[in-house]
Amino acid sequence: MRLLMLLAALAMPIVGWLSQTGAFGPDQAEISSRYPLLLQPAGYAFSIWSLIFLLDIVYALRQITGTRRHDALLARIAPAAAIGFACTTLWMPAYAQEWLWICVALILLALASLLWAAAVAARGGADLWTRTALALHAGWLSVAAFLNIGQALIGAGAMPPGEVALGGNLALLAAIAVFVLAVHRRMRGDAAYAAAAAWGLIGVTVALAGRGQVAVAGWAALAVALVLGLQTVRLRMRGTRR
């Protein structure tokens, strides 16, 4: 299973590159433009995938080398990490084919798997590479999953696209806030998880800045990011006192 997890980690950037070359169909920017969600982060925000892929590969390589090969904790979380990485990989060609609800299922399974792996790694005192890689990936997916759901709703005609759906987008943002803050609390203020989620939320603020009435959604996203940052400080300080 550890080798399978390494292969899945290596597959993510390879399939990501192929997706951007149009190997599976239109690239992700093109598909996103067909389902214009107001909360879509600015394009630069997606550069976080480079860091996520790098950390995941380093984690996957480290867990099959040295004494870590016999680490029971790493063996326990390897299947969940492998599922998370595999679902992340499969999501990319599925998105190119506009199989939006399949994408929702894949991203939710990836999120659940990586959140479980990150929580177990943290409770078990796993090394910093492992904890950071899993938490960062899970943090980004915690925002991306809801945005994926929003696009699927637009595709199904259940939510209007673009600026006319301000109320629906604010409701989606409220769901993101409740979920991310609750999970972050359960993760005892994990900084990598908070950083990834906040990065996506700030990307929404940048994308909506100066866009009149709908900019309120961007400022609301920034407010959630700030609350997440404050919660990180509070929970980390509480942890140091114990």
Beta strands, then each sheet from edge to edge (+ up, - down):
end
